[in-house]
Each structure stands twice: as C-alpha cells, then as structure tokens.
Amino acid sequence: MGSRILNAKKQAAELGRIRTGYSRPNPKNPKGRPIPVRSRTFLLSSHSEQYVAKAAELYGGEVEQWTPQGSKVAQYRVITEARELHAIMPAGDPLSVSYELWSGGGCARRCDGVTEKISRRPCLCLAEYGEEWHLQNDVEPGSVCKTTSRIGVMLPDMPDLGVWRLETHSHYAADVMAGGVDTVLQATEGKSMMPVRLWIEQREVMRPTGPKHFPVVMLVPTIPALRHALSGPLSTAAALNPAVLVDRPALEAGPAERPDYLAEARECTTAAAVIQVWHRARAAGHGSDELLADLKQIAEDVEAGVDPRTGVVDDDQGDDEPGPDADGVYDVEVVEGDTEPPTAYPAAAWPETAQPGGGAR
C-alpha cells in the first residue's frame, strides 16, 4: 500500500509558465540589460517545445527558442495572440502571494507584510520606508520588495496533466487575484476544481510623479450564473464544461386535482358533516349553486335515514319495529299532546352565504 509524507506539499507537475511580458535587447547598448516590455497578450513558455508548439496552434504566435534573463538554460516560448485564457483552477489553494526582493544570489527577502521570512525579522521595507514603501521602486528600482503573485492553473486543451504557473509583480493585481480566488475557495471549500477566465486589463493610477500605467491579470470563475460558483463544490464534468450548469426550465405544475365532494358527502353520517364538505369546497374555490343543491339533498337524505350512496332507507327503520299482535293491534307508546319527538338527525343550519342564490361560488 502506498504512503505519503504527511507534511509534504501535494501539487501537480509544472508544465510551463504563463507570462504577461517579455524583454527585448537595448538598441543603445546591445550588451546591456534588456528592456522589459509589457504585453497585451499572454506568453507561454516551457522547457518542452511540444507544449509551446501546441500553445501556438491553440492561441496563435510563433514558437521561438529563448533563454530567460539570469539563466543559462534555453527554453521555448510563444507570444500568443490571446488576450484571455480559459483555464481550470485546481482544488485546494493554488495562489501564493508575498513581497519578494531578488538579487543575483537568488531571493534575498520574502515577506508576508508583517514578518520577513528569511531573516525572521519584522517587515524590513516597512521599517525603512514607512507605509508607502512600495512606491520606493518608482524612485529607486530594486531597492524594496515587489508584490509577487503566483498561481497554478490547468489549461484543459493542452496536453498532459499538470499546471501552468502565472506570475505577476503587479501590486494591484495581487488584491484583485486574491479576491477572486478567495471567493471560489469560500464557495467550494477548496474541494473541487473551478473553471476560470484570465485576461490582461490595462489600468492607470495617479502618482506624485504623474500617471502610471500597469497591467492587471484578472481571474474570475467562468460560470453561467454567479450562484453556480457559490453553490458548493463542482463536479469534474462541470469544471471541464460549465455549460452543463445551465439551469433547465422547471416543469410547470399541473392543475390540482379537484376532489370529488359528492363522493365525500355520501360517506357522511350526519348533515353537519355534509355541511363541512361544502365549507371545504367553498374555501378551495370550488363552490357553486349546483354543488350546493346536491349537497343539501344529500344532507336531507342523511337526516331522513336514506343511504345517499344507494337511495335505500335505513334497514334499521321498520325491521326493528314490533309487528301487530294476534288481534292486529300494534304495541306502541302513546304520546300525550301533539308534540313531535326529536329526530335522530336534527336539521343542520347551512351558513347564510351558502343558501341557494345567495351569491356562493
């Protein structure tokens, strides 16, 4: 059975880099430091010519061999024609942001804004230049740390399984990118992949020395509606093809089935119960003069001892009455006066509004 180092990072292989700029030779000093150029389209670079050739096929541009500044190892790159890229953000937190200062010997400082991690001291740039320390690079480039954001995304149309690392040194892009990533992580809890769209947006900010133009890499979820990005982890199929998230139209509910009020009334044993059937029908909007007349007839039948289901008089009436004796005389009780005895089913009172012609519907 396989095993893992529990505190080791688990990350996909890095297949190449996504870049937003390049450098060109200095025409005034060909042997001097190259001139950095901001690109309006993405660049893809890799040690694998195969990957770069595929990127050129997908996004346009020409494959060229290229050696990064400060490196002696040749790579391949393509300055694409793509102003945006569709990618997949892997599960977990793929974003790393820190303040970094690099020199010929490598990374000299790496700070989280509070502590400089290499020296284990409080933020050195903050202590030396104050709250606006990041503006010092406008005055003396390379004197303070640069905001460095790195994120690994997968390009679904490229070959092999791995991530392409996007790195930007924009102070403003760090907040924008972190906001988008954190929104996704809050929704998915880092448990699923998320389709995203990357593009380069040109921004302008006013500085004491005048306007400054800079590119910002935007990263947002690529989903049909915002609720899809905020509704929890996505399936792999949805991450690869967000179109499956489009809501299907809900089936229209069919009309509610009308109860058979007459059948209910015929099961009643008292007129009062029949009246309750009328109340239910009227409350449901099914009341009518015709139904009211039928229910009143059923109530009268029930009161008279007639079975409303069959129309037969109750068998108890007559069968249990004593017959005449041998002289033809009935053994009955004599009731004084003309007072009628109470009936077994006294007449129930229909509501005033339920009288026929009384406006009941």
Secondary structure as the mmCIF struct_conf table of DSSP 4:
data_model
#
loop_
_struct_conf.conf_type_id
_struct_conf.id
_struct_conf.beg_label_comp_id
_struct_conf.beg_label_asym_id
_struct_conf.beg_label_seq_id
_struct_conf.end_label_comp_id
_struct_conf.end_label_asym_id
_struct_conf.end_label_seq_id
TURN_TY1_P TURN_TY1_P1 LEU A 6 ASN A 7
BEND BEND1 ALA A 8 ALA A 8
STRN STRN1 GLU A 14 ARG A 24
TURN_TY1_P TURN_TY1_P2 PRO A 27 LYS A 28
TURN_TY1_P TURN_TY1_P3 PRO A 30 LYS A 31
BEND BEND2 GLY A 32 GLY A 32
HELX_LH_PP_P HELX_LH_PP_P1 ARG A 33 PRO A 34
STRN STRN2 ILE A 35 SER A 46
BEND BEND3 HIS A 47 HIS A 47
HELX_RH_AL_P HELX_RH_AL_P1 GLU A 49 TYR A 59
STRN STRN3 VAL A 63 TRP A 66
TURN_TY1_P TURN_TY1_P4 GLN A 69 GLY A 70
BEND BEND4 VAL A 73 VAL A 73
STRN STRN4 GLN A 75 ILE A 79
BEND BEND5 GLU A 81 GLU A 81
BEND BEND6 ARG A 83 ARG A 83
STRN STRN5 GLU A 84 MET A 89
HELX_LH_PP_P HELX_LH_PP_P2 PRO A 90 PRO A 90
BEND BEND7 ALA A 91 GLY A 92
STRN STRN6 LEU A 95 SER A 103
TURN_TY1_P TURN_TY1_P5 GLY A 104 GLY A 105
STRN STRN7 GLY A 106 CYS A 111
BEND BEND8 GLY A 113 VAL A 114
STRN STRN8 THR A 115 GLU A 116
TURN_TY1_P TURN_TY1_P6 LYS A 117 ARG A 120
STRN STRN9 ARG A 121 PRO A 122
HELX_RH_AL_P HELX_RH_AL_P2 LEU A 124 TYR A 129
TURN_TY1_P TURN_TY1_P7 GLU A 131 GLU A 132
HELX_RH_3T_P HELX_RH_3T_P1 TRP A 133 LEU A 135
HELX_RH_AL_P HELX_RH_AL_P3 GLN A 136 VAL A 139
BEND BEND9 GLU A 140 GLU A 140
TURN_TY1_P TURN_TY1_P8 PRO A 141 GLY A 142
BEND BEND10 SER A 143 VAL A 144
STRN STRN10 LYS A 146 VAL A 153
STRN STRN11 MET A 154 MET A 154
TURN_TY1_P TURN_TY1_P9 PRO A 156 ASP A 157
BEND BEND11 MET A 158 LEU A 161
STRN STRN12 VAL A 163 THR A 168
HELX_RH_AL_P HELX_RH_AL_P4 HIS A 171 THR A 188
TURN_TY1_P TURN_TY1_P10 GLU A 189 GLY A 190
BEND BEND12 SER A 192 SER A 192
STRN STRN13 MET A 194 ARG A 207
TURN_TY1_P TURN_TY1_P11 PRO A 208 THR A 209
STRN STRN14 GLY A 210 PRO A 221
BEND BEND13 PRO A 224 ALA A 225
HELX_RH_AL_P HELX_RH_AL_P5 LEU A 226 ALA A 229
BEND BEND14 LEU A 230 GLY A 232
HELX_LH_PP_P HELX_LH_PP_P3 PRO A 233 SER A 235
HELX_RH_AL_P HELX_RH_AL_P6 THR A 236 LEU A 240
HELX_RH_3T_P HELX_RH_3T_P2 PRO A 242 LEU A 245
BEND BEND15 VAL A 246 VAL A 246
HELX_LH_PP_P HELX_LH_PP_P4 ASP A 247 PRO A 259
HELX_RH_AL_P HELX_RH_AL_P7 TYR A 261 ARG A 266
TURN_TY1_P TURN_TY1_P12 GLU A 267 GLU A 267
BEND BEND16 THR A 269 THR A 270
HELX_RH_AL_P HELX_RH_AL_P8 ALA A 271 ALA A 283
TURN_TY1_P TURN_TY1_P13 ALA A 284 GLY A 285
HELX_RH_AL_P HELX_RH_AL_P9 ASP A 289 GLU A 303
TURN_TY1_P TURN_TY1_P14 ALA A 304 GLY A 305
STRN STRN15 VAL A 306 VAL A 306
TURN_TY1_P TURN_TY1_P15 PRO A 308 THR A 310
HELX_LH_PP_P HELX_LH_PP_P5 VAL A 312 VAL A 312
STRN STRN16 VAL A 313 VAL A 313
HELX_LH_PP_P HELX_LH_PP_P6 ASP A 314 ASP A 314
TURN_TY1_P TURN_TY1_P16 ASP A 315 ASP A 315
HELX_RH_AL_P HELX_RH_AL_P10 ASP A 316 ASP A 319
BEND BEND17 ASP A 320 GLU A 321
STRN STRN17 PRO A 324 PRO A 324
TURN_TY1_P TURN_TY1_P17 ALA A 326 ASP A 327
BEND BEND18 GLY A 328 GLY A 328
STRN STRN18 TYR A 330 TYR A 330
BEND BEND19 GLY A 337 ASP A 338
HELX_LH_PP_P HELX_LH_PP_P7 THR A 339 THR A 343
BEND BEND20 ALA A 344 TYR A 345
HELX_LH_PP_P HELX_LH_PP_P8 PRO A 346 PRO A 351
HELX_RH_3T_P HELX_RH_3T_P3 GLU A 352 ALA A 354
BEND BEND21 GLN A 355 GLN A 355
TURN_TY1_P TURN_TY1_P18 PRO A 356 GLY A 357
BEND BEND22 GLY A 358 GLY A 359
#
